[in-house]
C-alpha cells in the first residue's frame, strides 16, 4: 500500500524537488502540496495523508501550529518536520506539537525518503546533527546541575554517554567499546531517540506546567489496556469507542508525558503512579 504524502513548504522549487524524488518511489505518492500552514491544515483534512512533510518557518501560520491543528483533527497522521533551524527550542517545540521526526533542509534527498519510511512505520526520525544538538544540550545541563542524570539507560548506551561526557569522540568510543564506529553511532542515536529526547521534552513540560503529571480518567484507562498488551482495535472494542478516538487519547498521553513510544508512556505513567505496574 502506497504511503500518501502531503508536502508543505513555502519554496516552490523545494516542493517540486521533493515531488520529483517521491514520484520515483514505488511505495510513496504525493497527494498534495501547500505553501503555508493554513492551507496545509485544510488539505490534510481533505486528503487524509499518511505523512506530512512540514516546513516550520512559513508566512502566516507556521509549521508548529499547523502540526498541532492537523493532529488535533487526525491523530493518525505522521508529521515530519523540515527546517533549516538547529535550535534546541525549535526542535523540542516541534516534537511537543506531535511531530514524529525532524529533518534538516540541508540533508540529501535520500534522507527524506528514509525519514518518511521511518515515521510512516510509526518510528521516530532525527537528522544526525539534530541528535547532536540534543545530546550536547543534555550533557551541558547535567554538568551545570540543571538536570539530574538519566537513571534508566541500557548498559551500552550509558557507557557511550559517560564517554561523551568525558569529551571522547565517537571514533575513540568505538575503540574503547571494541565495536565498529557504525554500531557506536547507532547506539548513540538510539539513546537520543528513546531516552534523551523524551527526557528533555518531559523536563520542558514540567518547567512550563509544574511537576505534576495529569491524565484524564479515559487516558489512564486506555494506557492501562495498552500496558496489558491490547491493540488499538481491541481497546476500541472493549471501551465501545472508535479506533480514532483511542489514537486521539494516546496522542494526548504522549504529549503530556513527553513520550515517543508506548513503552515509554507506560514507564513514565507507572513512575508517576498514574497506572498500576
Secondary structure, 3 states (H helix, E strand, C coil): CCEEEEEECCCHHHHHHHHHHHHCCCCEEEEEEECCHHHHHHHHHHHCCCEEEEECCCCCCCHHHHHHHHHHHCCCCEEEEEECCCCHHHHHHHHHCCCCEEEECCCCHHHHHHHHHHHHCCCCEECHHHHHHHHHHHHHHHHCCCCCCCCCCCHHHHHHHHHHHCCCCHHHHHHHCCCCHHHHHHHHHHHHHHHHHHHHHHHHHHHHHCCCCCCCHHHHHHHHHHHCCCCHHHHHHHHCCCHHHHHHHHHHHHHHHCCCCHHHHHHHHHHCCCCCC
